Structure formats: C-alpha cells, structure tokens
C-alpha cells in the first residue's frame, strides 16, 4: 500500500490505492498525537470535504479517530470550499483544520490538506513530522482507534456545523458592495461540478449582479475532465460569455481555491494575467501599498508593476505554503502562483478563488471599465511577455535519472539566449539577460516533469522549451498537456 506522502498541495493519492480508510485514519491519528504533544488537544479541529468520491466518508473517518483520542471534531456537514476551512481555523483561533480534497487532480484521486493556526497551509516541517509519526506508529504496531460516529456525536466529541454564512458575510464586508450594486454587471460562473456555486452566487446576487451558472451539478467524475480552470476547460464558458454578452466569466477548480477567468470578449485570462490585474488594481485604483509574492514559475510582470510603484516582488519555491509564509514575513499585499491560487492581505492566509472572484467583479465596478480594457492598459504600460508550459509524464524508474541531470550534475542545454544566472531553489531555473527565464521542476502532486518558459514572444518561449525537453529526452515521454 502507498504511504502517506505530502506534496506541494497536501497529501493526494489514487482512491483505493493510497487513499484508503486505513491511511486516512493513520493521518488523523498522527494529527491527534501532534496536538497532544503541543498541548492543544483541548481545542477542536474543523474538518470539511468537497464533492469527490469518498470525501464525506473520509471526513467522518477522521472525525471518529480524533474523537477516540478525546479531541473534538467540528465537521462541516455539507460539501464546502477549501477556503472556508482556512477561514474557520483563522477566525475561531483553532490549532488545526483538515480538508478532504484532491483539488484540481483527476477524479481518481482524493486527498487531505492540513491547515495550522492562522488558517495556513501546513509547512514542510509540519508535514514531515506527520509523516514521521505515521511511520513510527506503524513500526510500533499502533492501529488507530475510532469511535462509533453516533456515539461520538452523543458525547459531544463530534459536532456538525455549517459556517458558510459566516464566511460569505466576511467577504461581503471586505468588498465594495455599493459600487457593484450600481454597476449592473452580468456574470457567468462555472464551478466545474465543484463546491463554489453557493458562495460565489450568494455574494454576487447580494451585490445585485445578474448571475448564471454552468456545470453546477454534483458529478464525482467532473464531466469527464480535470476540475481545473485552464484554457482548454474554459472554452465553453468563453463561448457562453460572448453569446450572452456577459461582462466576465469565472471558473473555480474542484475545491474552489483556484480561479480562472474569461474577459468580456471571451478571451481566456491565465492565472498570471489575473494576478497582474488584481495587483495593478489594488495599487493603482485602490491606493494600497505592499510587496507582491510569487512562486518561481509565475510571471515576472508582477516584478515590473511592483517596481513601478516602489514595491518589491519576492520569489519563492512552488507550493502555496511558501507564498503564505513570505506574505506574512513581508506584509505583502498579494501573493500567488501561476497554477491559479492567490491570496490578498487581510483575508485568509491561503488560496481563495471565491474571494478573488468577488474582488475581480469589484474591480469592474470601481473602475467602470471592461476587463479587456484594463488588461490592455497594463500591457501598454509594462510591455508584453508570453509564458508557455509543457508537462511530461514519466515512469517512476526515470525520476532518479532526471534528478541526477537537473539537480546533481546541474546540466543545462545550450540555449540561444544570454544567461544571467541560474537558481536551484526548486528544480532548475535559468534567468536570461533579456528578462526571460525557463524553469524545469518535478510536480509535487503528480508524476510530471514541468517546463515553464517566459519570453518576450511565444516563438522564443516555445523554442527554449523544445530545446530543454530534447536535452532531457522528454520528446519520447508522454505529454500531459
């Protein structure tokens, strides 16, 4: 059986292989052991779940293990967004929270995200500690105990809660509802069969937007596609926006911590574009101050905007725990990743696609401009750069070979642009003298090797990616675009 191993976005595994009742209970027991050692076992743990297969059952299994260890479990009794769990941990001063989700992974996966005090993604030290405790318990022959669910409820060790209104009200209090009410905006949302519809729709209707929903029903197979708001998956909503003259189209991934957008012209805006828009809006139109944090595979356009306003852009490894930590350290205004997650100062300390959606709608209302117009304004002011990404699946046996080439021997191919410097903070990132860059790293959640490149034009970016993939012998590997 597969072990419990945390990646950049929590623990994820194939259902019935690694994601089993036994492993789920082992992780819950490890959390309980850690809480006892830290002296916080007298405080409850909040748990939520998304619409994936076995998510609700997994949440209940975790709850019964915690209850058997004398720790109260607060179970959100309806499928909910991941940011709701982060919000609850933060605003109720809890030591831990757990969310049953595999985010944007294929439907055969499920997993668990662990949050620590302040509603933050568990850092690497915490996840390694949980892995160690699971291993030690296995070696000692300790089998996690579990109370009967109804017995735990009867003794008050499990309590079912539904805090969605508290979370929604929090977002409504943070955005300019009056401006939105006066704008008469029309929005189409695509939850991708996930859990965002109730929250986003309630927020926007409260602000008097006209709202339509597509793909809102419950489907554990996510319509046969990845529940990820990428360009390919958003072709339908793009057509919908133009056909019915909506002002914006907004999609979220399966657990609603990531966002995708199409503008009023039906043009897909990448997560890089969204972060660029939001940071620009916050510093220029709202007069906010503060640095921005991005991971090393995210657009350097953020660096240009920050520099123009006398701010700094900080670069961190992939994984939102790094973004969140650096945001706290630097009091950053915004932080995010090119995979679609972003956070804004003053809200939760993690990714929230629902809050980002509300803020984008506020941007349209406050500026009185189309999103396509604001986007062009930014490009005219800071120039145009293009990012491309290629993902390659590989056999597990090949990983040591790729690791040796990239991280041990530190070999790079002959590239047709002058190199400024190279970083090995997370995989290999080559910085070019013209401001472009290429990054090669392993995915932290799937068996993929990812190549990102950002250059002044698409042709140059594709050329660099092609050279690098050929150098690593990936041309014969299975593409996972």
ChimeraX attribute file (.defattr): number of C-alpha atoms within 10 A of each C-alpha:
attribute: neighborCount
match mode: 1-to-1
recipient: residues
	/A:1	10
	/A:2	12
	/A:3	14
	/A:4	23
	/A:5	15
	/A:6	22
	/A:7	16
	/A:8	19
	/A:9	20
	/A:10	28
	/A:11	24
	/A:12	26
	/A:13	23
	/A:14	17
	/A:15	16
	/A:16	13
	/A:17	13
	/A:18	21
	/A:19	24
	/A:20	19
	/A:21	15
	/A:22	13
	/A:23	18
	/A:24	21
	/A:25	25
	/A:26	26
	/A:27	22
	/A:28	23
	/A:29	27
	/A:30	23
	/A:31	26
	/A:32	25
	/A:33	18
	/A:34	17
	/A:35	18
	/A:36	15
	/A:37	9
	/A:38	10
	/A:39	10
	/A:40	15
	/A:41	20
	/A:42	12
	/A:43	15
	/A:44	24
	/A:45	26
	/A:46	28
	/A:47	32
	/A:48	31
	/A:49	29
	/A:50	27
	/A:51	23
	/A:52	26
	/A:53	17
	/A:54	20
	/A:55	21
	/A:56	21
	/A:57	13
	/A:58	24
	/A:59	27
	/A:60	21
	/A:61	21
	/A:62	25
	/A:63	31
	/A:64	29
	/A:65	28
	/A:66	30
	/A:67	26
	/A:68	18
	/A:69	20
	/A:70	16
	/A:71	22
	/A:72	24
	/A:73	27
	/A:74	20
	/A:75	22
	/A:76	22
	/A:77	17
	/A:78	17
	/A:79	19
	/A:80	26
	/A:81	30
	/A:82	29
	/A:83	25
	/A:84	27
	/A:85	27
	/A:86	31
	/A:87	25
	/A:88	23
	/A:89	26
	/A:90	22
	/A:91	14
	/A:92	13
	/A:93	15
	/A:94	20
	/A:95	21
	/A:96	28
	/A:97	29
	/A:98	27
	/A:99	29
	/A:100	31
	/A:101	30
	/A:102	27
	/A:103	30
	/A:104	23
	/A:105	21
	/A:106	18
	/A:107	22
	/A:108	16
	/A:109	20
	/A:110	27
	/A:111	28
	/A:112	26
	/A:113	24
	/A:114	25
	/A:115	28
	/A:116	20
	/A:117	17
	/A:118	21
	/A:119	26
	/A:120	23
	/A:121	30
	/A:122	23
	/A:123	19
	/A:124	16
	/A:125	8
	/A:126	16
	/A:127	21
	/A:128	14
	/A:129	14
	/A:130	24
	/A:131	17
	/A:132	14
	/A:133	19
	/A:134	24
	/A:135	17
	/A:136	13
	/A:137	15
	/A:138	13
	/A:139	9
	/A:140	9
	/A:141	9
	/A:142	13
	/A:143	12
	/A:144	20
	/A:145	14
	/A:146	18
	/A:147	17
	/A:148	13
	/A:149	16
	/A:150	12
	/A:151	13
	/A:152	22
	/A:153	18
	/A:154	11
	/A:155	11
	/A:156	14
	/A:157	23
	/A:158	25
	/A:159	18
	/A:160	15
	/A:161	14
	/A:162	14
	/A:163	16
	/A:164	19
	/A:165	12
	/A:166	13
	/A:167	16
	/A:168	18
	/A:169	13
	/A:170	14
	/A:171	21
	/A:172	17
	/A:173	9
	/A:174	13
	/A:175	19
	/A:176	18
	/A:177	20
	/A:178	13
	/A:179	18
	/A:180	23
	/A:181	17
	/A:182	13
	/A:183	18
	/A:184	14
	/A:185	20
	/A:186	20
	/A:187	22
	/A:188	23
	/A:189	25
	/A:190	25
	/A:191	28
	/A:192	31
	/A:193	24
	/A:194	29
	/A:195	26
	/A:196	27
	/A:197	25
	/A:198	14
	/A:199	21
	/A:200	24
	/A:201	21
	/A:202	17
	/A:203	22
	/A:204	23
	/A:205	13
	/A:206	13
	/A:207	24
	/A:208	18
	/A:209	20
	/A:210	15
	/A:211	17
	/A:212	14
	/A:213	18
	/A:214	16
	/A:215	17
	/A:216	17
	/A:217	15
	/A:218	15
	/A:219	16
	/A:220	17
	/A:221	16
	/A:222	21
	/A:223	14
	/A:224	10
	/A:225	13
	/A:226	18
	/A:227	26
	/A:228	27
	/A:229	27
	/A:230	21
	/A:231	16
	/A:232	10
	/A:233	16
	/A:234	23
	/A:235	15
	/A:236	13
	/A:237	24
	/A:238	24
	/A:239	16
	/A:240	16
	/A:241	24
	/A:242	18
	/A:243	11
	/A:244	10
	/A:245	15
	/A:246	21
	/A:247	23
	/A:248	28
	/A:249	30
	/A:250	28
	/A:251	32
	/A:252	32
	/A:253	28
	/A:254	31
	/A:255	31
	/A:256	32
	/A:257	26
	/A:258	28
	/A:259	28
	/A:260	29
	/A:261	28
	/A:262	27
	/A:263	21
	/A:264	21
	/A:265	19
	/A:266	24
	/A:267	19
	/A:268	21
	/A:269	19
	/A:270	20
	/A:271	24
	/A:272	22
	/A:273	19
	/A:274	24
	/A:275	28
	/A:276	22
	/A:277	20
	/A:278	18
	/A:279	24
	/A:280	21
	/A:281	21
	/A:282	18
	/A:283	18
	/A:284	13
	/A:285	12
	/A:286	13
	/A:287	9
	/A:288	12
	/A:289	17
	/A:290	21
	/A:291	23
	/A:292	27
	/A:293	30
	/A:294	30
	/A:295	22
	/A:296	24
	/A:297	28
	/A:298	24
	/A:299	25
	/A:300	23
	/A:301	21
	/A:302	26
	/A:303	19
	/A:304	18
	/A:305	22
	/A:306	22
	/A:307	13
	/A:308	11
	/A:309	14
	/A:310	11
	/A:311	17
	/A:312	19
	/A:313	20
	/A:314	20
	/A:315	20
	/A:316	21
	/A:317	18
	/A:318	25
	/A:319	22
	/A:320	27
	/A:321	23
	/A:322	22
	/A:323	31
	/A:324	28
	/A:325	18
	/A:326	19
	/A:327	26
	/A:328	12
	/A:329	9
	/A:330	14
	/A:331	16
	/A:332	23
	/A:333	20
	/A:334	23
	/A:335	30
	/A:336	29
	/A:337	26
	/A:338	20
	/A:339	21
	/A:340	25
	/A:341	27
	/A:342	29
	/A:343	27
	/A:344	24
	/A:345	16
	/A:346	10
	/A:347	15
	/A:348	23
	/A:349	26
	/A:350	29
	/A:351	30
	/A:352	27
	/A:353	28
	/A:354	26
	/A:355	27
	/A:356	24
	/A:357	25
	/A:358	23
	/A:359	20
	/A:360	20
	/A:361	26
	/A:362	24
	/A:363	25
	/A:364	20
	/A:365	21
	/A:366	18
	/A:367	15
	/A:368	13
	/A:369	11
	/A:370	16
	/A:371	22
	/A:372	17
	/A:373	11
	/A:374	18
	/A:375	17
	/A:376	13
	/A:377	13
	/A:378	17
	/A:379	13
	/A:380	10
	/A:381	10
	/A:382	14
	/A:383	12
	/A:384	13
	/A:385	17
	/A:386	17
	/A:387	24
	/A:388	18
	/A:389	16
	/A:390	18
	/A:391	22
	/A:392	20
	/A:393	17
	/A:394	18
	/A:395	10
	/A:396	9
	/A:397	8
	/A:398	9
	/A:399	14
	/A:400	10
	/A:401	11
	/A:402	18
	/A:403	15
	/A:404	12
	/A:405	14
	/A:406	18
	/A:407	15
	/A:408	10
	/A:409	9
	/A:410	13
	/A:411	13
	/A:412	16
	/A:413	12
	/A:414	10
	/A:415	14
	/A:416	11
	/A:417	14
	/A:418	11
	/A:419	15
	/A:420	13
	/A:421	11
	/A:422	16
	/A:423	12
	/A:424	15
	/A:425	13
	/A:426	17
	/A:427	20
	/A:428	21
	/A:429	22
	/A:430	19
	/A:431	20
	/A:432	19
	/A:433	12
	/A:434	12
	/A:435	13
	/A:436	24
	/A:437	26
	/A:438	24
	/A:439	23
	/A:440	23
	/A:441	22
	/A:442	19
	/A:443	18
	/A:444	17
	/A:445	17
	/A:446	13
	/A:447	15
	/A:448	21
	/A:449	23
	/A:450	20
	/A:451	23
	/A:452	22
	/A:453	27
	/A:454	27
	/A:455	23
	/A:456	15
	/A:457	14
	/A:458	15
	/A:459	11
	/A:460	19
	/A:461	22
	/A:462	20
	/A:463	13
	/A:464	24
	/A:465	23
	/A:466	15
	/A:467	17
	/A:468	21
	/A:469	21
	/A:470	12
	/A:471	15
	/A:472	16
	/A:473	11
	/A:474	18
	/A:475	14
	/A:476	10
	/A:477	15
	/A:478	13
	/A:479	14
	/A:480	12
	/A:481	9
